[in-house]
Amino acid sequence: MNYKKAVALKYEKNSMNAPKVVAKGKGEIALKILKKAEEFDIPIFKNASLASSLLDVDIEEEVPPKLYKAVVEVFVWLMQSEKKAQLSR
């Protein structure tokens, strides 16, 4: 794996207005974020341009409205991945 950027998002439908950036980094920090995601079987969505945009968002800050559409695509992909995983059990 040769990732250069990584951003972790958190969203709780009932208590948050928008997803928040909970971790972000480049280089070694990005590799640590990805390794931790793999340890906990968290799916990894790859989109370099979105990651670059999200690197400008502070940790614990909500994703800005201009990135909502791109972030929605991530969560749709995540829900579809979870459904496929449940069907294969």
N, C-alpha and C positions, 0 to 999 in steps of 0.2 A: 504494500500500500504506500503510495506516495502522495498523500494529501498535503496541501499547503495551508488550507483554511478550514475552520470548523466553527459552527455556531449551534448551540443547543437551545431549543425553545421549550417553554412550558405554557400549557393552557388548561385552565379549569373552567369549564363552561358555566357553572353556576356561580362562580365567585370572581371571574376576571372579565374585563371588557374586551381585551385583546390579548394575544399571546405575548409573553415576555421573553427576552433574551436572558438565559440563566448561566450561560458559559459561552466564551468565544475565544478564539486565538488563532495564531498563525504558527507554522513550523512545528516545533516540539510540543507546544501547548495544544495545537490542533490534533497532533497524534495522540496526546494523552486523553483529550476529549473523546476521540473516536475509539480508543482502546476501552475507556470506561463504558461507552455505549455498547460495545460488543460484549463486555463482561456481563451486562444486564440485559442482553438480547434486545436492545433498543434498535429498531430499524434505522438505517442511515440513508437519507435522501440526498442525492448528489445534484447540486446546482451551484456552480462556481459564481455566477453573477449574483444570485440571491445571497450567497454567503458573503460576498464582498460588500453588498449593500448592508447586510445585517451587522457586519463588523463595525459599522459606524454608530450602531445603537449601543447605548450604555447597558451594562449588566443590570438586571432588575427593571429595565425600562421596557414599556410596551412597544411592540412593533408599530412603526408609524403608518398611518392610513395609506400612504402611497405604496406600501409594500403588501397591503392586505391581500390583493388578488394572488400574488405569487405565494404567499404563506398559506392561503386557503388550498392551493394546489398540493402543498406538502401534507396538510392534514387530511385531504381527500385521499391522497396516496396512502397515508398511514392507516386510515380506516379500511381501505381496500386490502391492504397487506394483512391487517388483523383478521379480517373476514376470511381471507384465503388460508391463514394459519389455523383458524378454528375449524374450517372445513376439512383440513388435512389431518386432523387429530383422530 
